[in-house]
Amino acid sequence: MSEQNHNIYEFGPFRLDARKRLLLREGEIVPLKPKAFETLLALVEGGGRVLAKDELMKRVWPDTTVEEGNLTFNISSLRKGLGDDPRRHEYIVTIPGEGYQFVAGVRATFDELVVHESTTMTIEELDGEMVGMGDGETRGKEEILLLPAFHSTNSSVAPVSLSEKTSIRNFAGARRWLGLVVLFFVGTAAAFSLYWIMRQRQSRAATVPFSEMEISRLTTSGKITHAAVSPDGEYIAHVTVDAEGDSLWVRHVGAPTSVRISGPAATEYVSVIFAPDGDSVYYLTLDRDKGDTALYRVPVLGGPSTMAAYDVGPVDFSPDGSQITFIRPDRTVSRLILASSDGTNERTLATRRQPEFFRDDWNAPAWSPDGKTIACQVRLNDERGQYETVIGVSVEDGSQKPLASKRWNYTGQPVWLADGSGLFVTGSESETGPVQVWHAALKSGEVTRITHDLNDYHDLSLPNDSSRLTAVQDHSVSSIWVAPEADAGQMRQIASDAGWISEMAWTPDGRIVYRSNAGGSAEIWVMNADGSSPKQLTTDARATRGLTVSPDGRYIFFASDRAGRFNIWRVDAEGGNLKQLTTGHDEFFPHSTPDGGWVVYQRGVAEPRLWKVPADGGEPTQLTETRAARPAVSSDGELIAYHYLDPDVEKSRWRIGVVSSKGGARLKQFDFPATMTRRFVRWSPDHQSIVYANNPGGLSDLWAQPLDGSQPKQLTYFKVEQIIAFDWSRDGRSLAFVRGVETSDIVLIEQGQK
């Protein structure tokens, strides 16, 4: 017999075994990574006291310096594993400025584990003259039976003969042995099953790179927009944005400073990549008021930039550096293009037609290490609705096959592992969920989430040996402000939220409707103009990309993918009677007409057009034949303003368009300024001007473009980081706007200690 004592902690339905490193919920194993388990154990053993972040990090990573994001990841994993309610934490509470506290009641015990290495048996000698059991008579030595340790106290048992008694005892003994054998095999099978499950989990974790990872921050400026690591893993190239414009920098991974090799320039650097030989850096530029791109090459140690290609998307190189690949959207068709490294000899390798398309969004496709496959992000449709994933396109014949089994809401940059066994990709599971890093194993198709936090990641990059993964990590916070008479001196903050509060509108009675993720999903909320009495109106609305209130205040219109595709929906002002108004593809940004009879909206992404649908539902009507996005109906209901880009025009520019609310040809057009970063428009209260957010000098304010064609003029002097959304109250006397602050830095993801 062997015995061992060890600590057991019980809280709620959970049982934490400190020796076995297991967390059980009602007997079922809750899968936790080793560092997450260490974090939970430290919190539980803290006895209800607040544990500082530094204290936790030193315990969990005793011999390693790691970023606070690793601890945040563990806490997020634990809350998910424990099923902690995000609105009312029952187990782990964040103490702002201090650390974390385990608040559930804990019962600590010592569990005695007893394992019998032999079975206790009673050996009896039976007398041939014996006629009863337990009658006190002497037993002979005629035969020996193995009996269970059981004695009857029932005195009414009838006497039996020796042959009957022997048969009975033989049967009882056989039954006992049969039970022991069954128990042995059941126990063995259970132990083997548990062992197999644990080994499978360990094996799976061992085959997923960076499943145990540590994140460290390489930059701290908060102004990094794009980055890439060199093939040898020694250098990082990155784009920095400031008041002077965009610029390209290079730094050694172990050095504290960077060297500028291009810029600053009054244009947007939208992508960066090292050449396969590591001697030069390629960067893609886009003038903010135009739609044409240019690919430049600059020596890694600095020197003059030379144009390598024109009118291309973000590129990736073939392993030998002789070719590039990129995605080019073209009206209803998106194409995967191959070309020589100097941009010549273009040919189309594969195509996708609307409503399915190759997804570029300033992310490049990824060429496999053996040169045979190109990984591409795609938007697909099936009976369950729209989703995004990663497919592989054969370089030889253009055939396509899935590379990942996951259905994402959004997919970003894919990168291959050096051995070609899998790839990493950024992706989000919902419209408002964080964009995280995922691993896809090509042999099994299994997808594993690598990061577990509330930040967004993009611009993934791996060196040739796949030893470290770099990415740009974004953290954003937004807040709602109200400025009476649009006066900066009177503006005041009334609400804030993590991420972007990208949708808001005034109600006729002077309240503000907005979209928030505060409850863990994208829902519609309402509050008073001073920020008081916030109230969640919807549940599972999945509200996004547009929000408007009917003139009588009865309805709220918004876009949602809750039916599998993005459509226009309606809900009562108190959050009831959810109703779908449209059934097409990619329908966004609704705007109610002043008479309340119609809702104008955008349909399409690559080729957007304006449509309208009756506010009570019915047959939609197309309003424009030319491109038009994010409509805004004037307060008198006569005109609709929007923005557009015409790719058929050489050196086309982003413009404001104006059309009659009855549809037809474009009536007016105005150029956007080159300093504009977020393209959307609203009408001034007197409907004589079109208003937009402009960023001269790197700070955001509202500007007005008069309909008479005169020069734009500045309306506000807020000088804030970004204006994400804005709207005037119905009486035109108060302006509400969403102010956003975003910090972006390069992070290094390395394999952690297990």
Phi, psi and omega in degrees: 000137177238144181225149177207136177259141176205161185283137174234132177241131180239133176208132184053226179272009188257151175226118182254120181257108186291327182283315182280352182057049181233144170243124181245141172241108183051043176089349181263138181290130172264113184291124177226141173287155186306316182291327176293320178297318178300320179296314180297316180299318179298318180293317181294317180285353178289350176066029177087000179274160178283124178260123179295152181299318179299320180297316179296317183294323179292327179285317185284322178238073190296330185243018185225141173266119183231164178283155178298337179299333177294320177292318178301319178299316180297315179299317178298318179297319181294316180299322178293316180294326180276350183069033183293129179293120182295341180269341182206089185295126180262345185237300185245123181246135174276127176257104186307132177078355182238294183170224184228153182223134174270117192253354179283149176293132184241135174246117181262133179222164170253120184265126179265117180260116182246122179244115178278124181268352175218165181255128179286128181229150174261125179252119182238144174260126185257138179269138180297337181272356187290135181239353181207161178257139175073022181261005174085358181282156181288139180263145178272195184237039184289316178207164183242131177238149173264120185239151172290153181285078183217135179228129180278142176252010181276109184282354183267010179294128182288146177297147179228159179283167180299317182295320178295317183294319180296319179297316180298313183292324176298319179295316179297318180296318180298319180296320179297315180295320178300318178298318179296320179296315179299314179299320180299313182290322177298314180297318179297316180297318180296316180297319179295318179299315178298317179298316181296318179298314181295319180294322178297316179296318179295319180295318180295319178295324181291332182270355178262109180301140178063019176297327168252102190233159175233134183251131174232148182266128181268333179232160182226010183287333183076011186238020181272129180251328181215153182201159175206150178259147180289160181302327179273358177077008185268336186234153175237128171256137182211155178258131177243138179247130173212189186297334181279344181127192180271146177215156182249132184232156175227140177216151172285143184303323182269001183266152181274349184234163180241160178242129180280131180242354176200146179089188001288153182220149180276052177215169183258125173271112190256355180196151178214142180204146174279148169292153181304330179277354177077003184273345182216164180239134176255137177223145183255130182247153178213120173292131188296336180261006181232173181246004182264143180247160175219135179259124182245155176237136178221139177302145186295334178264010178101157182146184181290144176272142177234143180286130180257330181198162182229144177058054176234165173267184173305137189247158166230154184260149169294158183304327180272359176078005184275342184227160172236159174227146179200169180253137178232112174284141182214094182055244184270003183234137170245142188234142169265119188252141167248145179206163172295160185297342177267009177089356180272174175057048178292143170211147180275123179270321182205156180227157172222138181249147179304143009275007175262147182198157169289135185264115178262292175048042179061028171243136182273152166293170186231124181276131182291156182300330179273359176077006186264340188224145174242122178276130183229144172276136181224150168258124184238166177225140171213193183296341179270353178116197182276149173199169178236148179203191180240131177240161175252133178249125180291128178292332183287313186229002178079005178294152187236143177211152180290144176249348181218146180270356187278142171258103177266158169283326180215139172237144180244230189283122172267148173220142183271146166286153186300326181273001178073010183282345183185184179212161173256151177208148172269145181192156176238146183274343179217168182301325183250003180284159180292147176275111186249175179262133182233154174243134177242121176274123187289326183294316183260341185078000183290139182244132182234133177281131184264312179263151183219071179215190184256009177276168173252145179236143174206176181056055175294147180205139179233141170286176184299328182269003178056027184282336181212147181246128176250153179203163170262125182254125181253140172228125184231147176224136179231158182215151179259133180235151175236131180233103175302133181057023181056030183269122181297329181291339182253359185291144181215146179278135181240348179196158176211162183199152172288144184081197183259127166270083191272355182230133176199157179198154176274148170265161179300332182269014173086018174260172182239125175261138181207164177260136181220152174257017187302327181269010179095355176216167184278099183239164179264131180238163175220148178209166176288165184294344176263007179089357182279161175053051175294141185217130176280127184263328187239162173227125181060037177281331183054046185287138180192164171051060174121143180201128180211152181245138179295155183301330180270358177078006183283327188232154171238129180250143182201168174261148181204150175253023184293345176260010179104338177226162178281118179226173177267132182234164179226145176220150177295159183300337178261007174096005181258173174056057178295132184219133176273129183260331182232162184225017181276205179247141172051063179249120189223173167050064178290151175214122184285142173283154184299334179276355178078002185275335187226160171236119178269141183207169177263135172239127178102157179246296180291325179232070185289142175226161177264136177228169172220151180224144177303142183297337177265004182095155181149198184281125178289157179232132178281137183255325184235148174262340180260169182299139179198135183224150175051072184289152173222120183271134180295157185294340176267358175078006185272330188231157175232126175258154181198179172237159184199165173221128182258103184289346180283346180265127180297136183054045181295156181237155171289134185223163169266132175245153178227132180225157176293147178294346176271357180095189179107199184285160177294132182268321182217157174212146181221145178282141169282149175287155181291345183269005180277135182245335179236116189265106170196157185227157172221164177267146172291157182303330180270008182047029177258353181219157175252129189249142179212163177271131182234151186234051176293135181074010177087358178243150191259137172212170179265136177236155182238133174255107180298144179295337181284000176088001178290173186297144176299152178225150182282132182261322184237163179228050181285321181053056180256173185296302177213140170258113187270325180205156176202158180197144176269147173297162186297333178272359177075009186264341181232141178247127173251140179213156178258125181253128183243142175234125181232133173244136183224127179220162178277134175239150178250124180252119182235160179295128181271173178278137180265000000 
